[in-house]
Amino acid sequence: NDPDSLLYPDYYLDDHLLDSARDESHATFAELLRANLPARAVVEADFVFVNERLASLYQLPPVEGVKLRKVSLPAGSVRGGFMTQAAVLKVTANGTTTSPVIRGAWVSENILGVKPPPPPDTVPAIEPDVSGTTTIRERLAKHSTDRACAECHRKIDPLGFSLESFDPVGRWRVTYAKPKKGAAPKIDTTGEFASGKTYQDFAGFRDILHQKREEQFTRHLIRQLLAYSTGRLMEPADEFAVDRIHEKVKQQGLGLRSLVVECLTSDVFRSR
């Protein structure tokens, strides 16, 4: 859904922000190809493509004009990589609020290549709290006491908790919106993977992804490129080809352009 115009009026000041967010993703992928950057830059990069509107949204030093340009990020920046882009953060929110479940499912399916199962038909949806007195984490904890939900939430939710640091339009935040009464609830960005690995914030979460899961999302990227280029989904019989491509690309530094070349010269593509 589009961001609520009453909650995020500055999103609709002009058409530049919506167009810029989309173009940022295109420009980033093009740069990964041009420079043959490691596939892990999909998760964490030391640059962004921004213009005046995006730089303001991301709370970066001012940039003049509507043209996107490559900007180096300071050490420790929360930006860089597709997960922190406004386009991704917008489509994984419902326009008014965010959910670790939705964003966690997006990371699971699109970054790690693990498609979460659909929720059981017998389990009701998580009820929103229009008063703003409870956080999504608190409602998820109650929801996950259902044994039919617990196993999936244990795998999905940790992938989305840290992304609660970003609001529905991609701005960084430390609290949720202030309710009519009381203080604004502080965002808890801690999480624990099913493996027992823990993180304290988005930076720690991203470190785990690109250090511990790099092979997993690189192999998923290979499968996605093969599927896109051949027009069919990859099957278990294709895993041998995925293994060969991954090994060749690994020897070349896991560059994205190298990955594309190996996919397009593979037997899977040439025999399509």
Secondary structure, DSSP 8 states (H G I E B T S, - for coil): ----TTT-GGGGS-SHHHHHHHHHHHHHHHHHHHTT-BGGGGT--SEEEE-HHHHHHTT-S---SSS-EEEE--TT-S--SGGGSHHHHHHTB-SS-B-HHHHHHHHHHHTS--------TTS------TT--S-HHHHHHHHTTSHHHHHHHHHHHHHHSGGGGB-TTS-B-SB----SSS---B----EE-TTS-EESSHHHHHHHHHHHSHHHHHHHHHHHHHHHHHTS---GGGHHHHHHHHHHHHHTT-BHHHHHHHHHTSHHHHT-
